[in-house]
């Protein structure tokens, strides 16, 4: 990622959200990037990590559901010690 552009050259888009799986922007946001004000660019840059994390989590959950895999976590039994 260059300082002036969040693109990491992945350029695959989530069909549900329209967000790029690499940088988190939509196609219109990518097109308008150079025209955005510094304030809007900064605001969008702060939002992008959340978008990327969300779309990756959603895609992983969809793949697991499609394959029938379920990731389950269980609480430790009461009184047990967790390893450090």
PDB file with SEQRES, HELIX, SHEET and CRYST1 records, atoms N, CA, C and O in Angstrom:
SEQRES   1 A   84  UNK UNK UNK UNK UNK UNK UNK UNK UNK UNK UNK UNK UNK          
SEQRES   2 A   84  UNK UNK UNK UNK UNK UNK UNK UNK UNK UNK UNK UNK UNK          
SEQRES   3 A   84  UNK UNK UNK UNK UNK UNK UNK UNK UNK UNK UNK UNK UNK          
SEQRES   4 A   84  UNK UNK UNK UNK UNK UNK UNK UNK UNK UNK UNK UNK UNK          
SEQRES   5 A   84  UNK UNK UNK UNK UNK UNK UNK UNK UNK UNK UNK UNK UNK          
SEQRES   6 A   84  UNK UNK UNK UNK UNK UNK UNK UNK UNK UNK UNK UNK UNK          
SEQRES   7 A   84  UNK UNK UNK UNK UNK UNK                                      
HELIX    1 AA1 UNK A   27  UNK A   32  1                                   6    
HELIX    2 AA2 UNK A   33  UNK A   35  5                                   3    
HELIX    3 AA3 UNK A   38  UNK A   67  1                                  30    
CRYST1    1.000    1.000    1.000  90.00  90.00  90.00 P 1           1          
ATOM      1  N   UNK A   1       0.850  -1.176   0.000  1.00  0.00           N  
ATOM      2  CA  UNK A   1       0.000   0.000   0.000  1.00  0.00           C  
ATOM      3  C   UNK A   1       0.892   1.234   0.000  1.00  0.00           C  
ATOM      4  O   UNK A   1       1.764   1.392   0.854  1.00  0.00           O  
ATOM      5  N   UNK A   2       0.659   2.088  -0.958  1.00  0.00           N  
ATOM      6  CA  UNK A   2       1.366   3.366  -0.983  1.00  0.00           C  
ATOM      7  C   UNK A   2       0.682   4.316  -0.013  1.00  0.00           C  
ATOM      8  O   UNK A   2      -0.489   4.140   0.321  1.00  0.00           O  
ATOM      9  N   UNK A   3       1.414   5.312   0.431  1.00  0.00           N  
ATOM     10  CA  UNK A   3       0.870   6.272   1.385  1.00  0.00           C  
ATOM     11  C   UNK A   3      -0.383   6.956   0.846  1.00  0.00           C  
ATOM     12  O   UNK A   3      -1.328   7.207   1.593  1.00  0.00           O  
ATOM     13  N   UNK A   4      -0.388   7.254  -0.447  1.00  0.00           N  
ATOM     14  CA  UNK A   4      -1.499   7.984  -1.031  1.00  0.00           C  
ATOM     15  C   UNK A   4      -2.591   7.092  -1.620  1.00  0.00           C  
ATOM     16  O   UNK A   4      -3.569   7.602  -2.167  1.00  0.00           O  
ATOM     17  N   UNK A   5      -2.441   5.772  -1.516  1.00  0.00           N  
ATOM     18  CA  UNK A   5      -3.423   4.872  -2.101  1.00  0.00           C  
ATOM     19  C   UNK A   5      -3.442   3.549  -1.326  1.00  0.00           C  
ATOM     20  O   UNK A   5      -2.391   2.931  -1.157  1.00  0.00           O  
ATOM     21  N   UNK A   6      -4.613   3.100  -0.852  1.00  0.00           N  
ATOM     22  CA  UNK A   6      -4.680   1.864  -0.060  1.00  0.00           C  
ATOM     23  C   UNK A   6      -4.672   0.580  -0.885  1.00  0.00           C  
ATOM     24  O   UNK A   6      -4.716  -0.508  -0.312  1.00  0.00           O  
ATOM     25  N   UNK A   7      -4.616   0.673  -2.206  1.00  0.00           N  
ATOM     26  CA  UNK A   7      -4.664  -0.514  -3.062  1.00  0.00           C  
ATOM     27  C   UNK A   7      -3.468  -1.431  -2.785  1.00  0.00           C  
ATOM     28  O   UNK A   7      -2.329  -0.978  -2.669  1.00  0.00           O  
ATOM     29  N   UNK A   8      -3.762  -2.747  -2.681  1.00  0.00           N  
ATOM     30  CA  UNK A   8      -2.688  -3.737  -2.516  1.00  0.00           C  
ATOM     31  C   UNK A   8      -2.675  -4.709  -3.699  1.00  0.00           C  
ATOM     32  O   UNK A   8      -2.072  -5.780  -3.622  1.00  0.00           O  
ATOM     33  N   UNK A   9      -3.342  -4.330  -4.791  1.00  0.00           N  
ATOM     34  CA  UNK A   9      -3.377  -5.091  -6.052  1.00  0.00           C  
ATOM     35  C   UNK A   9      -4.022  -6.461  -5.916  1.00  0.00           C  
ATOM     36  O   UNK A   9      -3.582  -7.417  -6.557  1.00  0.00           O  
ATOM     37  N   UNK A  10      -5.055  -6.570  -5.093  1.00  0.00           N  
ATOM     38  CA  UNK A  10      -5.828  -7.808  -5.008  1.00  0.00           C  
ATOM     39  C   UNK A  10      -7.042  -7.706  -5.933  1.00  0.00           C  
ATOM     40  O   UNK A  10      -7.262  -8.601  -6.749  1.00  0.00           O  
ATOM     41  N   UNK A  11      -7.812  -6.668  -5.828  1.00  0.00           N  
ATOM     42  CA  UNK A  11      -8.905  -6.323  -6.743  1.00  0.00           C  
ATOM     43  C   UNK A  11      -9.898  -7.453  -7.016  1.00  0.00           C  
ATOM     44  O   UNK A  11     -10.194  -7.761  -8.170  1.00  0.00           O  
ATOM     45  N   UNK A  12     -10.401  -8.056  -5.966  1.00  0.00           N  
ATOM     46  CA  UNK A  12     -11.528  -8.978  -6.031  1.00  0.00           C  
ATOM     47  C   UNK A  12     -12.611  -8.355  -5.179  1.00  0.00           C  
ATOM     48  O   UNK A  12     -12.330  -7.793  -4.120  1.00  0.00           O  
ATOM     49  N   UNK A  13     -13.856  -8.454  -5.638  1.00  0.00           N  
ATOM     50  CA  UNK A  13     -14.936  -7.758  -4.956  1.00  0.00           C  
ATOM     51  C   UNK A  13     -15.959  -8.715  -4.387  1.00  0.00           C  
ATOM     52  O   UNK A  13     -16.330  -9.705  -5.017  1.00  0.00           O  
ATOM     53  N   UNK A  14     -16.409  -8.401  -3.178  1.00  0.00           N  
ATOM     54  CA  UNK A  14     -17.453  -9.170  -2.518  1.00  0.00           C  
ATOM     55  C   UNK A  14     -18.781  -8.855  -3.201  1.00  0.00           C  
ATOM     56  O   UNK A  14     -19.130  -7.685  -3.364  1.00  0.00           O  
ATOM     57  N   UNK A  15     -19.514  -9.872  -3.596  1.00  0.00           N  
ATOM     58  CA  UNK A  15     -20.767  -9.671  -4.301  1.00  0.00           C  
ATOM     59  C   UNK A  15     -21.863  -9.051  -3.459  1.00  0.00           C  
ATOM     60  O   UNK A  15     -22.756  -8.395  -3.995  1.00  0.00           O  
ATOM     61  N   UNK A  16     -21.810  -9.246  -2.156  1.00  0.00           N  
ATOM     62  CA  UNK A  16     -22.855  -8.728  -1.279  1.00  0.00           C  
ATOM     63  C   UNK A  16     -22.624  -7.264  -0.928  1.00  0.00           C  
ATOM     64  O   UNK A  16     -23.554  -6.460  -1.002  1.00  0.00           O  
ATOM     65  N   UNK A  17     -21.405  -6.904  -0.549  1.00  0.00           N  
ATOM     66  CA  UNK A  17     -21.115  -5.543  -0.098  1.00  0.00           C  
ATOM     67  C   UNK A  17     -20.548  -4.649  -1.196  1.00  0.00           C  
ATOM     68  O   UNK A  17     -20.694  -3.428  -1.145  1.00  0.00           O  
ATOM     69  N   UNK A  18     -19.900  -5.260  -2.188  1.00  0.00           N  
ATOM     70  CA  UNK A  18     -19.222  -4.490  -3.221  1.00  0.00           C  
ATOM     71  C   UNK A  18     -17.844  -4.016  -2.805  1.00  0.00           C  
ATOM     72  O   UNK A  18     -17.212  -3.248  -3.530  1.00  0.00           O  
ATOM     73  N   UNK A  19     -17.363  -4.458  -1.648  1.00  0.00           N  
ATOM     74  CA  UNK A  19     -16.058  -4.047  -1.148  1.00  0.00           C  
ATOM     75  C   UNK A  19     -14.968  -4.917  -1.751  1.00  0.00           C  
ATOM     76  O   UNK A  19     -15.142  -6.122  -1.934  1.00  0.00           O  
ATOM     77  N   UNK A  20     -13.834  -4.282  -2.058  1.00  0.00           N  
ATOM     78  CA  UNK A  20     -12.664  -5.012  -2.536  1.00  0.00           C  
ATOM     79  C   UNK A  20     -12.120  -5.855  -1.387  1.00  0.00           C  
ATOM     80  O   UNK A  20     -12.037  -5.383  -0.253  1.00  0.00           O  
ATOM     81  N   UNK A  21     -11.752  -7.092  -1.675  1.00  0.00           N  
ATOM     82  CA  UNK A  21     -11.205  -7.968  -0.634  1.00  0.00           C  
ATOM     83  C   UNK A  21      -9.798  -7.540  -0.212  1.00  0.00           C  
ATOM     84  O   UNK A  21      -9.332  -7.925   0.860  1.00  0.00           O  
ATOM     85  N   UNK A  22      -9.130  -6.757  -1.033  1.00  0.00           N  
ATOM     86  CA  UNK A  22      -7.785  -6.295  -0.706  1.00  0.00           C  
ATOM     87  C   UNK A  22      -7.774  -5.002   0.090  1.00  0.00           C  
ATOM     88  O   UNK A  22      -7.159  -4.928   1.154  1.00  0.00           O  
ATOM     89  N   UNK A  23      -8.456  -3.977  -0.426  1.00  0.00           N  
ATOM     90  CA  UNK A  23      -8.365  -2.663   0.221  1.00  0.00           C  
ATOM     91  C   UNK A  23      -9.649  -2.240   0.924  1.00  0.00           C  
ATOM     92  O   UNK A  23      -9.616  -1.341   1.765  1.00  0.00           O  
ATOM     93  N   UNK A  24     -10.776  -2.862   0.602  1.00  0.00           N  
ATOM     94  CA  UNK A  24     -12.029  -2.534   1.267  1.00  0.00           C  
ATOM     95  C   UNK A  24     -12.861  -1.457   0.594  1.00  0.00           C  
ATOM     96  O   UNK A  24     -13.963  -1.150   1.049  1.00  0.00           O  
ATOM     97  N   UNK A  25     -12.343  -0.878  -0.492  1.00  0.00           N  
ATOM     98  CA  UNK A  25     -13.101   0.178  -1.154  1.00  0.00           C  
ATOM     99  C   UNK A  25     -14.085  -0.399  -2.168  1.00  0.00           C  
ATOM    100  O   UNK A  25     -13.924  -1.525  -2.638  1.00  0.00           O  
ATOM    101  N   UNK A  26     -15.107   0.390  -2.495  1.00  0.00           N  
ATOM    102  CA  UNK A  26     -16.030   0.041  -3.569  1.00  0.00           C  
ATOM    103  C   UNK A  26     -15.453   0.565  -4.882  1.00  0.00           C  
ATOM    104  O   UNK A  26     -14.519   1.367  -4.878  1.00  0.00           O  
ATOM    105  N   UNK A  27     -16.007   0.112  -5.996  1.00  0.00           N  
ATOM    106  CA  UNK A  27     -15.534   0.593  -7.296  1.00  0.00           C  
ATOM    107  C   UNK A  27     -15.693   2.112  -7.415  1.00  0.00           C  
ATOM    108  O   UNK A  27     -14.760   2.777  -7.866  1.00  0.00           O  
ATOM    109  N   UNK A  28     -16.850   2.691  -7.025  1.00  0.00           N  
ATOM    110  CA  UNK A  28     -16.940   4.157  -7.091  1.00  0.00           C  
ATOM    111  C   UNK A  28     -15.910   4.868  -6.209  1.00  0.00           C  
ATOM    112  O   UNK A  28     -15.387   5.912  -6.597  1.00  0.00           O  
ATOM    113  N   UNK A  29     -15.614   4.320  -5.040  1.00  0.00           N  
ATOM    114  CA  UNK A  29     -14.604   4.931  -4.169  1.00  0.00           C  
ATOM    115  C   UNK A  29     -13.219   4.855  -4.803  1.00  0.00           C  
ATOM    116  O   UNK A  29     -12.421   5.783  -4.667  1.00  0.00           O  
ATOM    117  N   UNK A  30     -12.930   3.757  -5.493  1.00  0.00           N  
ATOM    118  CA  UNK A  30     -11.641   3.609  -6.176  1.00  0.00           C  
ATOM    119  C   UNK A  30     -11.536   4.636  -7.300  1.00  0.00           C  
ATOM    120  O   UNK A  30     -10.504   5.288  -7.460  1.00  0.00           O  
ATOM    121  N   UNK A  31     -12.608   4.773  -8.075  1.00  0.00           N  
ATOM    122  CA  UNK A  31     -12.610   5.735  -9.183  1.00  0.00           C  
ATOM    123  C   UNK A  31     -12.429   7.169  -8.697  1.00  0.00           C  
ATOM    124  O   UNK A  31     -11.731   7.960  -9.332  1.00  0.00           O  
ATOM    125  N   UNK A  32     -13.053   7.500  -7.581  1.00  0.00           N  
ATOM    126  CA  UNK A  32     -13.055   8.869  -7.077  1.00  0.00           C  
ATOM    127  C   UNK A  32     -11.899   9.179  -6.123  1.00  0.00           C  
ATOM    128  O   UNK A  32     -11.781  10.313  -5.657  1.00  0.00           O  
ATOM    129  N   UNK A  33     -11.050   8.202  -5.825  1.00  0.00           N  
ATOM    130  CA  UNK A  33     -10.022   8.349  -4.797  1.00  0.00           C  
ATOM    131  C   UNK A  33      -9.209   9.631  -4.949  1.00  0.00           C  
ATOM    132  O   UNK A  33      -9.055  10.374  -3.979  1.00  0.00           O  
ATOM    133  N   UNK A  34      -8.691   9.904  -6.131  1.00  0.00           N  
ATOM    134  CA  UNK A  34      -7.833  11.079  -6.339  1.00  0.00           C  
ATOM    135  C   UNK A  34      -8.599  12.392  -6.195  1.00  0.00           C  
ATOM    136  O   UNK A  34      -7.999  13.434  -5.934  1.00  0.00           O  
ATOM    137  N   UNK A  35      -9.914  12.348  -6.362  1.00  0.00           N  
ATOM    138  CA  UNK A  35     -10.733  13.557  -6.267  1.00  0.00           C  
ATOM    139  C   UNK A  35     -11.242  13.832  -4.858  1.00  0.00           C  
ATOM    140  O   UNK A  35     -11.761  14.915  -4.587  1.00  0.00           O  
ATOM    141  N   UNK A  36     -11.098  12.852  -3.951  1.00  0.00           N  
ATOM    142  CA  UNK A  36     -11.602  13.029  -2.592  1.00  0.00           C  
ATOM    143  C   UNK A  36     -10.809  14.103  -1.855  1.00  0.00           C  
ATOM    144  O   UNK A  36      -9.614  14.286  -2.088  1.00  0.00           O  
ATOM    145  N   UNK A  37     -11.497  14.807  -0.962  1.00  0.00           N  
ATOM    146  CA  UNK A  37     -10.807  15.779  -0.115  1.00  0.00           C  
ATOM    147  C   UNK A  37      -9.925  15.025   0.879  1.00  0.00           C  
ATOM    148  O   UNK A  37     -10.193  13.859   1.169  1.00  0.00           O  
ATOM    149  N   UNK A  38      -8.898  15.655   1.397  1.00  0.00           N  
ATOM    150  CA  UNK A  38      -8.061  14.987   2.399  1.00  0.00           C  
ATOM    151  C   UNK A  38      -8.886  14.492   3.599  1.00  0.00           C  
ATOM    152  O   UNK A  38      -8.613  13.418   4.136  1.00  0.00           O  
ATOM    153  N   UNK A  39      -9.875  15.259   4.009  1.00  0.00           N  
ATOM    154  CA  UNK A  39     -10.719  14.841   5.133  1.00  0.00           C  
ATOM    155  C   UNK A  39     -11.457  13.552   4.798  1.00  0.00           C  
ATOM    156  O   UNK A  39     -11.459  12.619   5.600  1.00  0.00           O  
ATOM    157  N   UNK A  40     -12.084  13.484   3.623  1.00  0.00           N  
ATOM    158  CA  UNK A  40     -12.845  12.286   3.230  1.00  0.00           C  
ATOM    159  C   UNK A  40     -11.921  11.091   3.036  1.00  0.00           C  
ATOM    160  O   UNK A  40     -12.275   9.967   3.393  1.00  0.00           O  
ATOM    161  N   UNK A  41     -10.740  11.328   2.471  1.00  0.00           N  
ATOM    162  CA  UNK A  41      -9.773  10.243   2.291  1.00  0.00           C  
ATOM    163  C   UNK A  41      -9.357   9.656   3.637  1.00  0.00           C  
ATOM    164  O   UNK A  41      -9.295   8.438   3.800  1.00  0.00           O  
ATOM    165  N   UNK A  42      -9.072  10.530   4.596  1.00  0.00           N  
ATOM    166  CA  UNK A  42      -8.674  10.078   5.931  1.00  0.00           C  
ATOM    167  C   UNK A  42      -9.802   9.305   6.597  1.00  0.00           C  
ATOM    168  O   UNK A  42      -9.569   8.268   7.217  1.00  0.00           O  
ATOM    169  N   UNK A  43     -11.022   9.808   6.470  1.00  0.00           N  
ATOM    170  CA  UNK A  43     -12.173   9.112   7.063  1.00  0.00           C  
ATOM    171  C   UNK A  43     -12.338   7.726   6.439  1.00  0.00           C  
ATOM    172  O   UNK A  43     -12.598   6.752   7.147  1.00  0.00           O  
ATOM    173  N   UNK A  44     -12.189   7.636   5.132  1.00  0.00           N  
ATOM    174  CA  UNK A  44     -12.321   6.350   4.452  1.00  0.00           C  
ATOM    175  C   UNK A  44     -11.173   5.414   4.840  1.00  0.00           C  
ATOM    176  O   UNK A  44     -11.393   4.221   5.049  1.00  0.00           O  
ATOM    177  N   UNK A  45      -9.962   5.941   4.936  1.00  0.00           N  
ATOM    178  CA  UNK A  45      -8.825   5.110   5.337  1.00  0.00           C  
ATOM    179  C   UNK A  45      -9.033   4.492   6.718  1.00  0.00           C  
ATOM    180  O   UNK A  45      -8.597   3.369   6.968  1.00  0.00           O  
ATOM    181  N   UNK A  46      -9.690   5.214   7.602  1.00  0.00           N  
ATOM    182  CA  UNK A  46      -9.970   4.675   8.938  1.00  0.00           C  
ATOM    183  C   UNK A  46     -11.010   3.568   8.896  1.00  0.00           C  
ATOM    184  O   UNK A  46     -10.993   2.666   9.734  1.00  0.00           O  
ATOM    185  N   UNK A  47     -11.911   3.631   7.933  1.00  0.00           N  
ATOM    186  CA  UNK A  47     -12.999   2.660   7.802  1.00  0.00           C  
ATOM    187  C   UNK A  47     -12.555   1.362   7.123  1.00  0.00           C  
ATOM    188  O   UNK A  47     -13.113   0.299   7.398  1.00  0.00           O  
ATOM    189  N   UNK A  48     -11.571   1.439   6.253  1.00  0.00           N  
ATOM    190  CA  UNK A  48     -11.199   0.298   5.416  1.00  0.00           C  
ATOM    191  C   UNK A  48     -10.762  -0.952   6.180  1.00  0.00           C  
ATOM    192  O   UNK A  48     -11.187  -2.042   5.799  1.00  0.00           O  
ATOM    193  N   UNK A  49      -9.944  -0.872   7.230  1.00  0.00           N  
ATOM    194  CA  UNK A  49      -9.562  -2.101   7.943  1.00  0.00           C  
ATOM    195  C   UNK A  49     -10.771  -2.857   8.500  1.00  0.00           C  
ATOM    196  O   UNK A  49     -10.785  -4.088   8.489  1.00  0.00           O  
ATOM    197  N   UNK A  50     -11.780  -2.136   8.985  1.00  0.00           N  
ATOM    198  CA  UNK A  50     -12.984  -2.790   9.489  1.00  0.00           C  
ATOM    199  C   UNK A  50     -13.722  -3.506   8.368  1.00  0.00           C  
ATOM    200  O   UNK A  50     -14.196  -4.628   8.549  1.00  0.00           O  
ATOM    201  N   UNK A  51     -13.818  -2.866   7.219  1.00  0.00           N  
ATOM    202  CA  UNK A  51     -14.493  -3.475   6.074  1.00  0.00           C  
ATOM    203  C   UNK A  51     -13.797  -4.754   5.636  1.00  0.00           C  
ATOM    204  O   UNK A  51     -14.440  -5.783   5.430  1.00  0.00           O  
ATOM    205  N   UNK A  52     -12.470  -4.681   5.496  1.00  0.00           N  
ATOM    206  CA  UNK A  52     -11.705  -5.847   5.042  1.00  0.00           C  
ATOM    207  C   UNK A  52     -11.874  -6.996   6.030  1.00  0.00           C  
ATOM    208  O   UNK A  52     -12.090  -8.138   5.626  1.00  0.00           O  
ATOM    209  N   UNK A  53     -11.777  -6.699   7.304  1.00  0.00           N  
ATOM    210  CA  UNK A  53     -11.944  -7.742   8.323  1.00  0.00           C  
ATOM    211  C   UNK A  53     -13.348  -8.342   8.244  1.00  0.00           C  
ATOM    212  O   UNK A  53     -13.506  -9.561   8.316  1.00  0.00           O  
ATOM    213  N   UNK A  54     -14.355  -7.500   8.099  1.00  0.00           N  
ATOM    214  CA  UNK A  54     -15.732  -7.991   8.047  1.00  0.00           C  
ATOM    215  C   UNK A  54     -15.972  -8.865   6.824  1.00  0.00           C  
ATOM    216  O   UNK A  54     -16.564  -9.938   6.945  1.00  0.00           O  
ATOM    217  N   UNK A  55     -15.531  -8.438   5.663  1.00  0.00           N  
ATOM    218  CA  UNK A  55     -15.786  -9.204   4.451  1.00  0.00           C  
ATOM    219  C   UNK A  55     -15.021 -10.524   4.473  1.00  0.00           C  
ATOM    220  O   UNK A  55     -15.530 -11.534   3.988  1.00  0.00           O  
ATOM    221  N   UNK A  56     -13.821 -10.534   5.022  1.00  0.00           N  
ATOM    222  CA  UNK A  56     -13.063 -11.788   5.124  1.00  0.00           C  
ATOM    223  C   UNK A  56     -13.726 -12.743   6.107  1.00  0.00           C  
ATOM    224  O   UNK A  56     -13.800 -13.944   5.847  1.00  0.00           O  
ATOM    225  N   UNK A  57     -14.210 -12.224   7.232  1.00  0.00           N  
ATOM    226  CA  UNK A  57     -14.906 -13.048   8.223  1.00  0.00           C  
ATOM    227  C   UNK A  57     -16.192 -13.614   7.632  1.00  0.00           C  
ATOM    228  O   UNK A  57     -16.492 -14.796   7.800  1.00  0.00           O  
ATOM    229  N   UNK A  58     -16.948 -12.769   6.940  1.00  0.00           N  
ATOM    230  CA  UNK A  58     -18.197 -13.215   6.317  1.00  0.00           C  
ATOM    231  C   UNK A  58     -17.936 -14.282   5.259  1.00  0.00           C  
ATOM    232  O   UNK A  58     -18.669 -15.267   5.178  1.00  0.00           O  
ATOM    233  N   UNK A  59     -16.896 -14.091   4.447  1.00  0.00           N  
ATOM    234  CA  UNK A  59     -16.569 -15.071   3.410  1.00  0.00           C  
ATOM    235  C   UNK A  59     -16.118 -16.392   4.010  1.00  0.00           C  
ATOM    236  O   UNK A  59     -16.459 -17.455   3.491  1.00  0.00           O  
ATOM    237  N   UNK A  60     -15.362 -16.342   5.089  1.00  0.00           N  
ATOM    238  CA  UNK A  60     -14.926 -17.571   5.766  1.00  0.00           C  
ATOM    239  C   UNK A  60     -16.132 -18.309   6.335  1.00  0.00           C  
ATOM    240  O   UNK A  60     -16.223 -19.531   6.219  1.00  0.00           O  
ATOM    241  N   UNK A  61     -17.049 -17.582   6.942  1.00  0.00           N  
ATOM    242  CA  UNK A  61     -18.250 -18.202   7.497  1.00  0.00           C  
ATOM    243  C   UNK A  61     -19.082 -18.834   6.392  1.00  0.00           C  
ATOM    244  O   UNK A  61     -19.632 -19.919   6.579  1.00  0.00           O  
ATOM    245  N   UNK A  62     -19.182 -18.171   5.244  1.00  0.00           N  
ATOM    246  CA  UNK A  62     -19.943 -18.717   4.114  1.00  0.00           C  
ATOM    247  C   UNK A  62     -19.303 -19.995   3.592  1.00  0.00           C  
ATOM    248  O   UNK A  62     -19.999 -20.961   3.280  1.00  0.00           O  
ATOM    249  N   UNK A  63     -17.964 -20.002   3.496  1.00  0.00           N  
ATOM    250  CA  UNK A  63     -17.272 -21.212   3.035  1.00  0.00           C  
ATOM    251  C   UNK A  63     -17.484 -22.353   4.014  1.00  0.00           C  
ATOM    252  O   UNK A  63     -17.734 -23.486   3.603  1.00  0.00           O  
ATOM    253  N   UNK A  64     -17.387 -22.063   5.303  1.00  0.00           N  
ATOM    254  CA  UNK A  64     -17.591 -23.103   6.304  1.00  0.00           C  
ATOM    255  C   UNK A  64     -19.012 -23.648   6.259  1.00  0.00           C  
ATOM    256  O   UNK A  64     -19.221 -24.851   6.416  1.00  0.00           O  
ATOM    257  N   UNK A  65     -19.979 -22.778   6.047  1.00  0.00           N  
ATOM    258  CA  UNK A  65     -21.371 -23.203   5.974  1.00  0.00           C  
ATOM    259  C   UNK A  65     -21.589 -24.070   4.731  1.00  0.00           C  
ATOM    260  O   UNK A  65     -22.308 -25.067   4.785  1.00  0.00           O  
ATOM    261  N   UNK A  66     -20.974 -23.691   3.627  1.00  0.00           N  
ATOM    262  CA  UNK A  66     -21.135 -24.435   2.387  1.00  0.00           C  
ATOM    263  C   UNK A  66     -20.505 -25.827   2.476  1.00  0.00           C  
ATOM    264  O   UNK A  66     -21.001 -26.773   1.864  1.00  0.00           O  
ATOM    265  N   UNK A  67     -19.427 -25.951   3.229  1.00  0.00           N  
ATOM    266  CA  UNK A  67     -18.758 -27.246   3.350  1.00  0.00           C  
ATOM    267  C   UNK A  67     -19.246 -28.041   4.550  1.00  0.00           C  
ATOM    268  O   UNK A  67     -18.859 -29.195   4.739  1.00  0.00           O  
ATOM    269  N   UNK A  68     -20.094 -27.426   5.356  1.00  0.00           N  
ATOM    270  CA  UNK A  68     -20.620 -28.116   6.528  1.00  0.00           C  
ATOM    271  C   UNK A  68     -19.703 -28.070   7.734  1.00  0.00           C  
ATOM    272  O   UNK A  68     -19.990 -28.673   8.768  1.00  0.00           O  
ATOM    273  N   UNK A  69     -18.585 -27.341   7.596  1.00  0.00           N  
ATOM    274  CA  UNK A  69     -17.670 -27.242   8.734  1.00  0.00           C  
ATOM    275  C   UNK A  69     -18.175 -26.186   9.698  1.00  0.00           C  
ATOM    276  O   UNK A  69     -18.646 -25.126   9.288  1.00  0.00           O  
ATOM    277  N   UNK A  70     -18.074 -26.483  10.955  1.00  0.00           N  
ATOM    278  CA  UNK A  70     -18.485 -25.536  11.984  1.00  0.00           C  
ATOM    279  C   UNK A  70     -17.345 -25.396  12.964  1.00  0.00           C  
ATOM    280  O   UNK A  70     -16.802 -26.387  13.452  1.00  0.00           O  
ATOM    281  N   UNK A  71     -16.991 -24.174  13.244  1.00  0.00           N  
ATOM    282  CA  UNK A  71     -15.940 -23.936  14.241  1.00  0.00           C  
ATOM    283  C   UNK A  71     -16.636 -23.663  15.562  1.00  0.00           C  
ATOM    284  O   UNK A  71     -17.397 -22.704  15.696  1.00  0.00           O  
ATOM    285  N   UNK A  72     -16.365 -24.510  16.521  1.00  0.00           N  
ATOM    286  CA  UNK A  72     -16.993 -24.359  17.825  1.00  0.00           C  
ATOM    287  C   UNK A  72     -15.923 -24.114  18.871  1.00  0.00           C  
ATOM    288  O   UNK A  72     -14.838 -24.694  18.825  1.00  0.00           O  
ATOM    289  N   UNK A  73     -16.245 -23.260  19.795  1.00  0.00           N  
ATOM    290  CA  UNK A  73     -15.357 -23.045  20.924  1.00  0.00           C  
ATOM    291  C   UNK A  73     -16.141 -23.355  22.185  1.00  0.00           C  
ATOM    292  O   UNK A  73     -17.336 -23.074  22.279  1.00  0.00           O  
ATOM    293  N   UNK A  74     -15.463 -23.928  23.133  1.00  0.00           N  
ATOM    294  CA  UNK A  74     -16.103 -24.305  24.380  1.00  0.00           C  
ATOM    295  C   UNK A  74     -15.380 -23.636  25.537  1.00  0.00           C  
ATOM    296  O   UNK A  74     -14.158 -23.490  25.503  1.00  0.00           O  
ATOM    297  N   UNK A  75     -16.109 -23.235  26.544  1.00  0.00           N  
ATOM    298  CA  UNK A  75     -15.439 -22.640  27.704  1.00  0.00           C  
ATOM    299  C   UNK A  75     -14.624 -23.692  28.441  1.00  0.00           C  
ATOM    300  O   UNK A  75     -14.951 -24.878  28.425  1.00  0.00           O  
ATOM    301  N   UNK A  76     -13.566 -23.240  29.083  1.00  0.00           N  
ATOM    302  CA  UNK A  76     -12.762 -24.147  29.887  1.00  0.00           C  
ATOM    303  C   UNK A  76     -13.572 -24.608  31.075  1.00  0.00           C  
ATOM    304  O   UNK A  76     -14.361 -23.837  31.620  1.00  0.00           O  
ATOM    305  N   UNK A  77     -13.393 -25.849  31.488  1.00  0.00           N  
ATOM    306  CA  UNK A  77     -14.125 -26.324  32.673  1.00  0.00           C  
ATOM    307  C   UNK A  77     -13.806 -25.458  33.878  1.00  0.00           C  
ATOM    308  O   UNK A  77     -12.678 -24.988  34.032  1.00  0.00           O  
ATOM    309  N   UNK A  78     -14.790 -25.249  34.724  1.00  0.00           N  
ATOM    310  CA  UNK A  78     -14.569 -24.409  35.886  1.00  0.00           C  
ATOM    311  C   UNK A  78     -13.495 -25.043  36.770  1.00  0.00           C  
ATOM    312  O   UNK A  78     -13.455 -26.261  36.948  1.00  0.00           O  
ATOM    313  N   UNK A  79     -12.645 -24.211  37.308  1.00  0.00           N  
ATOM    314  CA  UNK A  79     -11.568 -24.685  38.165  1.00  0.00           C  
ATOM    315  C   UNK A  79     -10.310 -25.079  37.416  1.00  0.00           C  
ATOM    316  O   UNK A  79      -9.272 -25.317  38.033  1.00  0.00           O  
ATOM    317  N   UNK A  80     -10.385 -25.152  36.082  1.00  0.00           N  
ATOM    318  CA  UNK A  80      -9.180 -25.524  35.332  1.00  0.00           C  
ATOM    319  C   UNK A  80      -8.316 -24.295  35.113  1.00  0.00           C  
ATOM    320  O   UNK A  80      -8.798 -23.163  35.086  1.00  0.00           O  
ATOM    321  N   UNK A  81      -7.042 -24.550  34.960  1.00  0.00           N  
ATOM    322  CA  UNK A  81      -6.105 -23.463  34.729  1.00  0.00           C  
ATOM    323  C   UNK A  81      -5.776 -23.401  33.250  1.00  0.00           C  
ATOM    324  O   UNK A  81      -5.591 -24.424  32.590  1.00  0.00           O  
ATOM    325  N   UNK A  82      -5.708 -22.186  32.749  1.00  0.00           N  
ATOM    326  CA  UNK A  82      -5.303 -22.000  31.348  1.00  0.00           C  
ATOM    327  C   UNK A  82      -3.788 -22.001  31.272  1.00  0.00           C  
ATOM    328  O   UNK A  82      -3.123 -21.474  32.164  1.00  0.00           O  
ATOM    329  N   UNK A  83      -3.235 -22.583  30.222  1.00  0.00           N  
ATOM    330  CA  UNK A  83      -1.777 -22.524  30.067  1.00  0.00           C  
ATOM    331  C   UNK A  83      -1.345 -21.102  29.788  1.00  0.00           C  
ATOM    332  O   UNK A  83      -2.064 -20.348  29.133  1.00  0.00           O  
ATOM    333  N   UNK A  84      -0.178 -20.732  30.277  1.00  0.00           N  
ATOM    334  CA  UNK A  84       0.337 -19.375  30.069  1.00  0.00           C  
ATOM    335  C   UNK A  84       1.069 -19.259  28.787  1.00  0.00           C  
ATOM    336  O   UNK A  84       1.567 -18.183  28.456  1.00  0.00           O  
TER     337      UNK A  84                                                      
END                                                                             
